[in-house]
Amino acid sequence: MMSDILTVDHLEKKFGKFQALKNITMTIHAGEVFGFIGPNGAGKSTTIRTLLGILRPTKGSAQIFGMDVWQDAVAIHKRIAYVPGDVYLWPNLTGGRGD
């Protein structure tokens, strides 16, 4: 029997009148690998940020490890890691800075 790691049910996200995500439904089981491919503006980053509990969904729901991605974000973050491709920190901060 496969356990569900991620369950997404009719997930939607709007920014004002702009609908960034529309009716996303999927399930990812233990041992599966899943990737997001698409052009700029397709909703890849918005989907990931919503699944991480960084953005609150407008409609629908999602669970990781059986926990709600919005309500249980802190507990979920103890078990996962996310490194975005577009990291914007302080402009003068470098990896070698020691203070």
C-alpha positions as CSV (number, residue, x, y, z in Angstrom):
1,M,0.0,0.0,0.0
2,M,1.4,3.4,-0.9
3,S,1.1,6.2,1.5
4,D,0.2,9.7,0.3
5,I,2.9,12.2,1.0
6,L,1.1,15.1,-0.8
7,T,-2.6,15.5,-1.5
8,V,-3.9,18.5,-3.3
9,D,-7.7,18.9,-3.8
10,H,-9.1,21.6,-6.1
11,L,-6.4,24.2,-5.0
12,E,-6.9,27.7,-6.2
13,K,-5.1,31.0,-5.6
14,K,-6.2,34.5,-6.6
15,F,-4.4,37.8,-6.3
16,G,-7.2,40.3,-6.5
17,K,-8.9,39.5,-9.8
18,F,-5.9,37.6,-11.2
19,Q,-6.3,33.8,-10.9
20,A,-2.8,32.3,-10.5
21,L,-3.9,28.7,-9.7
22,K,-7.1,27.1,-10.9
23,N,-8.4,23.7,-9.7
24,I,-5.2,21.9,-9.1
25,T,-5.7,18.3,-7.9
26,M,-3.0,15.7,-7.5
27,T,-1.6,13.1,-5.2
28,I,2.1,12.1,-4.7
29,H,2.9,8.8,-3.0
30,A,5.9,7.8,-1.0
31,G,8.9,7.1,-3.2
32,E,7.6,9.1,-6.2
33,V,9.5,12.1,-7.6
34,F,7.5,15.0,-9.0
35,G,8.7,18.1,-10.9
36,F,7.1,21.3,-12.1
37,I,7.8,22.3,-15.7
38,G,6.3,25.2,-17.5
39,P,6.8,28.8,-18.8
40,N,7.1,31.9,-16.7
41,G,3.8,32.8,-15.2
42,A,2.4,29.2,-15.3
43,G,2.0,29.1,-11.5
44,K,4.9,26.8,-10.5
45,S,6.3,29.1,-7.8
46,T,2.8,30.0,-6.6
47,T,1.9,26.3,-6.2
48,I,5.1,25.6,-4.3
49,R,4.7,28.6,-2.0
50,T,1.1,27.6,-1.4
51,L,2.1,24.1,-0.5
52,L,4.7,25.4,1.9
53,G,2.2,27.5,3.7
54,I,3.8,30.7,2.6
55,L,0.7,31.7,0.7
56,R,-2.8,30.9,1.8
57,P,-5.0,29.2,-0.8
58,T,-8.1,31.0,-2.0
59,K,-10.0,27.7,-2.4
60,G,-9.3,24.0,-2.0
61,S,-6.9,22.2,0.3
62,A,-3.6,20.5,0.5
63,Q,-1.9,18.2,3.0
64,I,1.7,17.1,3.3
65,F,2.2,14.0,5.6
66,G,-1.5,14.2,6.3
67,M,-1.2,17.7,7.8
68,D,-2.8,20.9,6.4
69,V,-0.3,23.0,4.6
70,W,-1.6,26.3,6.1
71,Q,-2.6,25.3,9.6
72,D,0.3,22.9,10.2
73,A,3.1,24.7,8.3
74,V,5.5,24.8,11.2
75,A,5.3,21.1,11.8
76,I,5.6,20.4,8.1
77,H,8.7,22.6,7.8
78,K,10.5,20.5,10.4
79,R,10.4,17.6,7.9
80,I,11.0,19.3,4.6
81,A,13.4,21.7,3.0
82,Y,12.9,24.3,0.2
83,V,15.6,26.1,-1.7
84,P,14.2,28.5,-4.2
85,G,16.0,29.3,-7.4
86,D,15.4,33.0,-7.0
87,V,16.7,34.0,-3.6
88,Y,16.8,37.7,-2.9
89,L,18.4,38.7,0.3
90,W,20.1,41.8,1.5
91,P,22.2,43.3,-1.3
92,N,25.4,43.6,0.7
93,L,25.2,40.1,2.4
94,T,27.6,37.5,1.2
95,G,28.2,33.9,2.1
96,G,31.6,34.7,3.5
97,R,30.5,37.4,5.9
98,G,31.4,36.4,9.5
99,D,29.8,39.1,11.7
